[in-house]
């Protein structure tokens, strides 16, 4: 299997709702699938990052928010075979059952302050058995299942992105040899993300746009589409997005700026697919180095950087222009913190998409970053190393601080 095909298979997947509560639902659904009786109790422990991102985000198809509701729904009606779309089969009667479990205090979700990255462990009980399921490393990687303390065999797992190593040279080589299947997978994601963006434009943004000041440039269009798509999924719209590297918002920013640029300039379908593939791969390349769930906003830092590379490639820029564009967006957006998933993430998604386009245009006109400045070094890899240093020494406790802020708010309600 070519590494591009492998990457698209493992890291570019449909996701319903926010990825972290989606993964919590997948975990409880996986545990519950081993039980035959009625669910009596659900206990979940997550890493700080997963906990933070699921605290206040909408659950698709409901008017509810949060990890507890995702955990309850996953156990009651989730389909583990659908992974990050595990809640797709849930209906209104399941919502009522989940609400009753929570009201009866039979559902608990807490974070382990010593856990980092992606980690979810769910214990689901019926009247006869107790099942424990653990997800670690990536949002769909089931690393352990046991029933009544006895381990069960785990079905073969997809290879996590951390084991798919590639270089920037391999990124460009792989897209030049794209096959029809890979092009089809890319456009499946483009169409899926355009659909939810149009839903958001119609159902969410249209009711809020009353200004007589109108901007119809491509950059602003990209911003509106990214904002609308993210706002729809963050508020619980019952539509999937094509995620990238385990994040729906990153999937939105990875695909829509590049696709909208290609449609605007009437580029060939094959060329748009190549450019979006470059966007996915560079976003994954950066996430692999900075961490799958970092304390900075991935839909700006990782996905926006991938998207600007894709746009420059699509518009005929050189490798030098592509690297300059990536350094330019990193210089202006690194440091935007991730303060948990919620409707406001739509603003960051819009920013990431807009900055991706603007950085591409600056670079194509030789106006981007072109020298050592601050943490920006002459190359992408050296700049990422500097960002890694900033994260490890300057922002190591930010997730815990954000959780404290969110918990304080929860306690005041």
N, C-alpha and C positions, 0 to 999 in steps of 0.2 A: 504493500500500500504506500502510495506517495504521501509525503508528510503533509502536503496541503489537504489532501482528501482526509487524512487522519485527523488533522486539526479541525476541519469543518465538521467532521462527524462527532468529535468529542467536545468541542468548545463553542459551536454555533448551533444552539438548540432553542426550540420554542419554549417560552416560559409564560405562565399565566400569573399576573400580578408580580409583586416585588419578589426578587429571587430568594432572599433570606427566609421570610415566612413561607415561601413556596417550598424551600428545602426542609423547613420544620414540618410542614404538612406531608412531604414525601417521606420523611423519617418516621412519623407516627403512622402513616398509612402502611409503610413497609412492616412495622411491628404489628399493627392490627391485622394485617393479612394472614398472620400465623395463628390468629385466635378465631374461635367459632362462637363464643358467647357475647353477651352485651358488654360494652366497655364500661368499666367501673371507675378506673382511675388512670390519669395520664400525668407523668412527671417528665419534664424536659430540662436538660442542662445544655447550655450553649457557650461558645466563646463570647468574649465581650463584643467583638465586631458583629457577629450574627445577632446577638441580643439587641444591640443598639439599632441595627438596621430594620428590625422588625417591630419595634415598640409602638410606633404610631402610624404605620402605613396601612392603607386600605386593603381589605381582603376581597378579592374578585367575587362579584355576584352577591355581595352582602352590603349592609350599611355599617359593618363592624371593622375594627382595626386591631392590629396587634398579634403578637406571637401566640398568646393563649388561644385566641379564636382559630388561628391557623392550625395549631396543634390539635384542638378538639375536632375541627372539621376533617382534618386529615385522617384521624383515627375512625371517625364515624362513617365517612362516605368517600374518602380519598381512594384513588386508584394508583397504587405504587408503580404500575407498569408505565404510567404517563410521566413519571419523574417530576419535573418542575411544573407540569400541568396537572398534578395529582388532584387538584380540586375541581377539575373540569366537570366531573359527573355530579357534583353536589347540587341539591335542590333546596327549596325554601324549608321543607320539613326537616332537613338535616341541619339547617341554620338554627332552628328552634331547639333541636336536640343538643347542639353544641352549646347554645346559650344556657340551657338547663344544667349541663355538666359544670359549666363555669360558675353559675349561681350556686350550685351545690358544693363548690370549692373542691371539685374532683380533678381540677386541671391546674398544674403549676408549671411555670417556666422561670428559670433563674439562670444567671450567668456565672460562670466560673472565672474569676478575675485572673487566674493563672493560665487560662487557655487563650491562644492566639490563633489567627487565621480562621479557616472554616472548621468548626467542630460543633456537632449536634449529637446528643445522646438522649434517646427517648425510651422511657419505660411505660409500657401499656399493659393494663391488667383487665382480665375478665374474672368471672367467678371461679375459674379453674386454673388459669395459668398466668404467668408473668413473662412478657417478651421484652428484651432489651435490644435496641438497634442503635448503631453508631455510624455517623457519617463524618468523614474527616478528609482533609486535603482539598476536596472540591465539593461542590454543592450536591452532586449525585453519586459520590463515591461511598458506597456502603462498605465499611471496613469490618463490621462485626454484627452478627445477629445471634442471640441465644434465647432459648426458652427454658424457663425454670432453672437457669444457671448452666444449661448444657448448650455448647456452641452448635449452630446449624451451618451447613455448607452454604457458601456465598456464591451466587451466580457470577460468572466471569464479568469483571468490570471493565468499562472503557478505560483506556490509558489516560491518567490525569495529564493536564497540560504541562505540569512540571517535568514530565519525562520526555516531552516532545521538544528536543533542542533544535534550534535552527539559528542561522546567522542572517544579517540583512542581505547578504549576497544570495542566500538560498530563498529569501522572500521573493526577490525579483526573478530568479531563475524559475521558481515554481509557477508563478502566474503566467509566464510566457508559454508554459506547457499545459495550461488549463484545458480540461476536457469538458464535454457537454454536461456530464453529471455534476461537475463542480460549478459550472456556470448556472445550471438549474437550481442548485442549492443556494447560491448567492441571491438569485432573483426571487426565490421563495421567501428569503428574509427581507429583501427590499419591499416586496408586495405586502408582506405581513406588517411591516413597520409603517408603510404608507397608509395602510388601512386604519391602523389605530391613530395615526396622526390626523387623518381626515375625520375620524370619530371625535377626537379631541377638539379639532377646529370647529366642528358643527355643534357638539353638545356642551363644551366647556368654554372655549374662548369666545364664541359668537355672542354669548350672553353678557360678556364683559367688555366688548369692544364698542364703545360709543363715541370715541374721539373723532374729531374732524381731521386729525393729523394722520395721514396715511403714508406708509413707506412700502413701496412695492419692489425694491431691489432684491437681487438674489440672496445677498447675505441676510437680509431681514426675513425673507421667506424661509430660509434654512432655520433661522432662530425660532420662528413661529412654529414650524413643523416639529422641530425637536421638542420645544416646550409643550406643544399640544399632545404629542405622543406620550411624553413622560407624565404629564398631568393626568391623562386618561388612566394610565396603568397605576399611578400612585394613589388615585382616588378609588380604585377597585373596579375599573371597567372590565366587563366579561370578555375581553379580547386578548389573545396572546401577542407577545412580541418575540422577535427572533433575538435571543440574547447573544452576547459575545463575552467569552471568558467568565461565564457564570453571573453576568449582570445584564438585566434587561435595559436599563438606562444606557449602559455602555453599548449595547447592541443598537439602540436607537441612534446614538451619536456616531457610532462606527459606520452605519449604513446611510442614513438619510442625507447628511451633507454631501457625500460623494455622489449618491444617486441623483439628487436634485440638481447638482452641478452638471452631471452627465446629460440629464434630460433637457436642461436649459440650453446647453451648447450642442444638443442633438448628436451626441456621441453614439457610436455603435454599441449594441448590447454587449458584445464580447469585451469591448474596452471598459465599459462601466463595471462589468463583473470583475475584471482584472483589478481595477482600481479599488473596488470594495474589498476584494480579497487582500490586497496590500494593507488596507485600513484595519481589517480584522487581525492580520498577522502582526503588524507593528503594535497594535494595542495589546495583543497577547505577549509580545516580546517585552514590552515595558512592564506589564503586570507581573510577568515571571520574575523580573529583577526586583520590583518594588514590593511585591506581595499581592496575593489574590484579593485580600481585603485590607487595604492600607488606610491610614488615618487621613489621607488626603483624598479629594474627590476623584474617583476613577473615571467618571464620565467626562470630566474636563481634561485631567492629566493624561490618562492612558488612551481613552477613546478619541478625544479631541486631537491628540498627537497622531494617532493612526489615521484619522480622517484627513488631516491636513496633508499627510504623505500621499494618500489616495487621490486627493484633488489635484495636487501638483503633478503627479504621474499622469492623471487623466488629461490634463491640459498641456502635456508635452514637455514638462520641466525635466531638467537633468537630475542625476543622482545628487549633485551638489545642491541644487535648488530644494530637493526633497528634504535633505538633512537640515538645511538652513531653516526651512519652514517648521520642522519639528522642534528645533532649538528655539525658534521664535515663540511658538505657543507655550513651550515649557517655561521660558523666561517670564512670561506674563501671567501664567495661571498656576504654577506650582505654589502650594501653600494654601490653596482653597480647601478648607477642612471638610471632612465628611461628618456631619452632625446628625446622622441617622436618616433613614428613609422616611419621606413624608411628601406631601404635595409640593412643598417648596423646592424639592429636588428638580422639578420641572424648569425652574429658573436657571439652575446650573447646567442642565442638559441643553437648554437654549443657548446659554453662554458658550458652552463647549463647541456646539455646532457652528455658531457664528464666528468664534475665534479661529476655528479650523479653517473656515473659508478665508477670513481676513489674513491669517498668517500665510496661507498659500498665495494669495494675491500679492502680499508684500514681498515674499521670496521671489516670485516670478518677475517682479520689478526690481530685484536686487536691493530691497529695502529692509530685509530682515536682519536678525542678529548675525554678525560676521566676525566676532572676536570673543576672547575670554571676557566675560562680564559677570560678576557675582559668582553664583554657583554654575553658570554656564561655561563649559569648556569647549575646545575646538571641535570635539566629536560628540555624537549622541551617547556612546557608551560611557565616556568619561563624565559627561554631564549627569547621566543616570547614577553613576557611582557617587557623585556629590549629593544627589538627592537622597540616595540611600543613607548617607552619613547624616543628613539633616533629619531624616525620619527616625533613625536609631538613637541619635543623641538629643535632638531638639523636640521631637514630638512623640516620644515613646509612651507617655502617660496620657495622651490626649483622649484616647477612646474611653478610658476609665473616668476621666473628668467629665466627658460628655454624658456618659451613663449616669453619673451622679447628678448632673443638671436635670436630666430627663426624669430620674427617679424622684427628685425633689418636686418637680412639677406634678408627677403622678400622685404623690402623697398629699399635695395641696388640693387636689380635686375633690 
